[in-house]
């Protein structure tokens, strides 16, 4: 694995590796020691883009939320590597800091900074729009205060309607306040309408960098889910459902053929298709073991031909 040139994140000054490492497994399916190993291996290969959220992993019995940030914070302290990585985290879903009221955004950011053991967050996302009940003026205003205070370098958005996205961007522009530089959509070969269309058009016009989540469809696009094969994974149910669709089967067939022809892992090819899409800067994928990392990291070195991208696009239509 050769280290890849970093990519500019949209119109801002942050430069990131073309694969963001998902932190959702830290404190869930990967314990602290394993998480450290994964973080060490990812950064040793040139990776610098860590994606987490304040709510990871509140859904696990005995957890309260913030476990992933806490593990990353301990790792940063142990390695002394804060300045070598771009840290992205999110607000809206922590049990103690739900929603996007201005005061909550600022309190949640302080709590995240404490768990991460740092004085600034590089990229701060609104995780889920707040049922569209809170004015974008209040949300952007609070985020702008965090930027002006030096607690956040850049702001970004994840799950949001096209209308609210445009409204947010327009308000920032009009008032000269902090503006979203990235969007984190649900997007992959078996879920395209979750981003393509109006949402992507707005992102493209505004120069937003897309950092897709569920890039491997909960593991389906690794190729390990096949008819009659039982997979031991917490996410097996969600991934296996794609086997029942014609689109899922066509996508697997095309991935198999291209992966074999290129001598690449299926997961690498699926990520490379995403990386080739307009606006996409770095797909997000998580690894609960070091052994799962090479196939993800290899996306930095695999560029699909136009014909290969087209085959996958047709198969996933």
C-alpha distance (Angstrom), angle and dihedral (degrees) to the residues before:
residue distance angle dihedral
X1 . . .
X2 3.77 . .
X3 3.76 117.6 .
X4 3.78 110.4 -105.2
X5 3.77 127.1 -134.1
X6 3.79 109.5 -97.3
X7 3.78 118.5 -112.2
X8 3.77 126.7 -130.8
X9 3.81 111.2 -111.8
X10 3.79 103.1 -126.3
X11 3.79 112.7 -69.4
X12 3.82 96.8 -25.7
X13 3.80 131.7 93.3
X14 3.82 96.6 -108.8
X15 3.80 114.5 112.1
X16 3.78 118.7 -158.9
X17 3.80 141.4 -174.9
X18 3.83 112.0 -105.7
X19 3.81 91.1 -111.0
X20 3.80 120.6 56.3
X21 3.80 113.6 -151.4
X22 3.79 110.5 -128.5
X23 3.79 114.2 -133.5
X24 3.81 97.0 -165.5
X25 3.84 91.4 103.0
X26 3.82 95.1 53.7
X27 3.79 106.9 105.6
X28 3.80 90.5 8.3
X29 3.82 116.6 61.6
X30 3.82 92.7 -5.5
X31 3.80 118.2 57.2
X32 3.79 122.0 -145.4
X33 3.82 96.6 -88.9
X34 3.80 93.2 47.7
X35 3.81 90.8 45.2
X36 3.82 89.5 54.4
X37 3.82 89.6 51.1
X38 3.81 91.8 50.6
X39 3.81 92.2 47.3
X40 3.81 90.8 48.2
X41 3.80 92.7 50.0
X42 3.81 93.8 45.5
X43 3.81 94.1 50.7
X44 3.83 92.4 41.9
X45 3.82 87.2 59.2
X46 3.81 91.5 54.2
X47 3.80 98.5 -91.2
X48 3.81 117.4 145.9
X49 3.84 107.5 160.8
X50 3.82 116.8 94.9
X51 3.80 119.8 -176.5
X52 3.79 122.2 -163.7
X53 3.82 141.0 138.8
X54 3.77 135.8 -140.1
X55 3.81 90.0 -116.4
X56 3.85 96.1 56.7
X57 3.01 110.6 142.6
X58 3.81 108.1 -0.5
X59 3.83 90.8 126.8
X60 3.81 92.3 69.9
X61 3.78 116.5 94.4
X62 3.80 108.9 -105.5
X63 3.82 93.3 19.3
X64 3.77 124.4 107.3
X65 3.81 103.1 -168.0
X66 3.77 127.7 -87.9
X67 3.81 94.5 68.0
X68 3.81 92.6 121.6
X69 3.81 93.6 49.0
X70 3.81 90.0 47.6
X71 3.82 92.4 53.2
X72 3.81 91.9 47.0
X73 3.82 89.3 48.5
X74 3.81 91.9 52.2
X75 3.81 90.1 47.8
X76 3.82 92.2 49.8
X77 3.79 90.4 51.1
X78 3.82 93.7 46.0
X79 3.81 93.2 48.7
X80 3.80 99.0 34.9
X81 3.78 87.3 -136.3
X82 3.82 104.7 131.0
X83 3.80 94.4 121.2
X84 3.81 92.3 50.2
X85 3.81 96.6 62.0
X86 3.79 139.3 59.5
X87 3.80 109.0 -135.4
X88 3.79 120.0 -155.6
X89 3.79 121.1 -174.6
X90 3.80 136.0 163.3
X91 3.80 142.9 -133.6
X92 3.84 133.5 -148.3
X93 3.80 107.8 60.4
X94 3.82 108.6 60.1
X95 3.84 108.3 117.9
X96 3.83 90.4 -123.4
X97 3.82 96.1 40.6
X98 3.79 107.8 40.8
X99 3.76 122.7 166.7
X100 3.79 136.5 5.5
X101 3.77 106.2 -78.9
X102 3.78 107.4 144.4
X103 3.80 95.2 -115.4
X104 3.81 90.8 48.0
X105 3.81 93.2 51.6
X106 3.80 90.5 54.0
X107 3.82 94.5 44.8
X108 3.81 91.6 47.1
X109 3.80 90.9 50.7
X110 3.80 90.9 53.7
X111 3.82 90.2 49.8
X112 3.83 91.0 49.7
X113 3.80 91.3 48.7
X114 3.81 89.0 52.6
X115 3.80 93.8 51.1
X116 3.81 92.5 44.5
X117 3.80 90.8 47.4
X118 3.78 92.8 -134.6
X119 3.80 138.2 113.8
X120 3.80 95.8 -131.8
X121 3.80 142.6 33.4
X122 3.80 112.7 -142.3
X123 3.81 97.3 -152.7
X124 3.81 121.3 16.1
X125 3.81 117.8 -167.6
X126 3.76 131.5 -164.9
X127 3.82 96.0 -130.7
X128 3.81 100.3 -157.2
X129 3.76 127.3 3.9
X130 3.80 110.3 -110.5
X131 3.82 100.0 -109.7
X132 3.78 86.6 -77.3
X133 3.82 89.9 -84.1
X134 3.80 97.5 113.5
X135 3.81 116.6 73.2
X136 3.79 114.3 -113.2
X137 3.81 85.8 -128.7
X138 3.82 90.0 67.4
X139 3.82 94.0 46.0
X140 3.81 96.1 46.4
X141 3.80 90.7 41.6
X142 3.81 92.1 56.8
X143 3.80 92.6 44.9
X144 3.80 90.3 49.2
X145 3.82 89.9 53.4
X146 3.82 89.7 54.0
X147 3.82 90.6 51.2
X148 3.80 92.7 47.9
X149 3.82 89.6 49.1
X150 3.82 90.4 54.1
X151 3.80 92.7 -118.8
X152 3.83 93.2 113.7
X153 3.80 127.2 33.4
X154 3.81 100.7 -165.9
X155 3.81 135.5 2.9
X156 3.78 129.7 -136.2
X157 3.79 141.5 173.7
X158 3.79 134.6 -132.6
X159 3.81 123.7 178.4
X160 3.79 108.8 22.0
X161 3.79 138.9 131.9
X162 3.80 118.5 -106.1
X163 3.80 90.9 -115.2
X164 3.80 93.8 53.8
X165 3.79 91.3 44.0
X166 3.80 91.7 54.7
X167 3.80 91.5 43.8
X168 3.82 90.7 52.3
X169 3.79 93.6 49.2
X170 3.81 91.8 46.8
X171 3.81 92.0 50.9
X172 3.81 92.9 49.8
X173 3.80 90.4 49.1
X174 3.79 94.5 46.4
X175 3.80 95.5 47.3
X176 3.81 98.0 36.0
X177 3.81 92.3 -120.8
X178 3.80 132.4 141.1
X179 3.79 110.4 -60.3
X180 3.77 132.7 -153.7
X181 3.81 111.5 -98.1
X182 3.81 98.4 -179.8
X183 3.78 142.2 29.2
X184 3.80 126.5 -152.1
X185 3.80 107.5 -154.0
X186 3.79 131.6 176.3
X187 3.81 98.0 -108.0
X188 3.79 137.3 151.6
X189 3.81 142.6 125.4
X190 3.82 92.7 -73.5
X191 3.82 95.7 39.1
X192 3.77 110.9 47.5
X193 3.80 104.8 138.6
X194 3.82 88.8 62.6
X195 3.81 86.3 76.9
X196 3.79 112.9 4.9
X197 3.78 115.6 88.5
X198 3.79 125.8 34.5
X199 3.82 96.0 -5.4
X200 3.80 92.1 55.2
X201 3.80 91.9 42.0
X202 3.81 90.3 57.2
X203 3.81 91.3 46.0
X204 3.80 90.5 50.3
X205 3.81 94.7 49.3
X206 3.80 91.4 46.8
X207 3.81 93.9 46.9
X208 3.81 93.5 -119.3
X209 3.80 118.9 164.9
X210 3.81 112.8 -128.7
X211 3.80 116.5 -138.6
X212 3.82 102.9 -177.7
X213 3.81 123.0 -150.2
X214 3.83 125.0 -154.5
X215 3.82 82.3 35.6
X216 3.82 89.9 160.4
X217 3.83 96.1 36.4
X218 3.82 94.4 -113.4
X219 3.80 89.7 -50.8
X220 3.81 99.5 -46.7
X221 3.81 91.2 113.0
X222 3.81 92.1 56.4
X223 3.81 87.5 74.8
X224 3.79 94.7 -125.0
X225 3.80 92.9 116.2
X226 3.80 110.5 81.8
X227 3.81 134.5 154.1
X228 3.81 109.0 -76.5
X229 3.81 93.8 9.6
X230 3.80 118.9 120.7
X231 3.82 114.9 -148.2
X232 3.79 122.8 -160.3
X233 3.80 101.5 -139.3
X234 3.80 136.8 122.9
X235 3.80 86.8 -129.3
X236 3.81 98.4 45.5
X237 3.80 95.4 112.9
X238 3.78 94.9 54.8
X239 3.79 93.5 45.9
X240 3.80 98.5 43.5
X241 3.82 93.3 56.9
X242 3.81 89.1 75.1
X243 3.82 88.9 65.6
X244 3.79 88.4 69.4
X245 3.80 94.0 59.3
X246 3.79 128.0 81.8
X247 3.80 89.4 -133.7
X248 3.81 91.8 54.0
X249 3.79 92.2 51.3
X250 3.82 93.5 46.7
X251 3.80 91.3 48.8
X252 3.83 91.9 50.6
X253 3.80 91.2 49.9
X254 3.81 92.7 50.9
X255 3.81 91.7 45.1
X256 3.81 91.0 50.1
X257 3.80 92.5 52.0
X258 3.80 96.0 46.1
X259 3.80 93.6 43.1
X260 3.80 91.1 51.5
X261 3.80 92.7 47.1
X262 3.81 92.7 48.6
X263 3.80 97.3 39.7
X264 3.80 88.7 -122.5
X265 3.79 136.5 130.9
X266 3.81 116.4 -98.3
X267 3.81 90.9 -121.3
X268 3.81 90.3 54.4
X269 3.81 91.5 53.5
X270 3.83 92.2 48.1
X271 3.80 90.5 51.4
X272 3.81 91.3 45.2
X273 3.82 90.1 55.9
X274 3.81 88.9 53.9
X275 3.80 91.9 46.0
X276 3.82 88.9 54.4
X277 3.81 93.7 55.8
X278 3.80 122.1 104.0
X279 3.84 114.1 -88.3
X280 3.84 94.3 7.8
X281 3.81 113.1 130.1
X282 3.81 103.4 165.6
X283 3.80 130.1 -3.8
X284 3.82 115.8 -141.7
X285 3.81 120.4 -124.8
X286 3.78 130.4 165.2
X287 3.79 130.2 -145.3
X288 3.80 122.3 -158.5
X289 3.81 90.6 -170.5
X290 3.80 134.3 33.0
X291 3.81 88.3 -120.1
X292 3.81 90.8 66.1
X293 3.82 93.3 55.9
X294 3.84 104.9 76.8
X295 3.81 94.1 64.2
X296 3.81 89.6 51.7
X297 3.80 97.0 44.1
X298 3.80 91.0 49.2
X299 3.81 90.1 73.6
X300 3.81 86.0 80.9
X301 3.80 89.2 66.4
X302 3.82 101.9 36.5
X303 3.79 119.2 84.9
X304 3.80 113.4 177.5
X305 3.79 120.6 -140.8
X306 3.80 118.8 -113.3
X307 3.80 87.8 -107.7
X308 3.82 92.3 53.7
X309 3.80 92.3 47.3
X310 3.80 88.7 49.2
X311 3.82 93.1 50.8
X312 3.78 91.3 53.1
X313 3.79 92.4 44.1
X314 3.82 90.5 52.5
X315 3.80 92.9 45.6
X316 3.80 91.0 51.9
X317 3.80 96.4 45.7
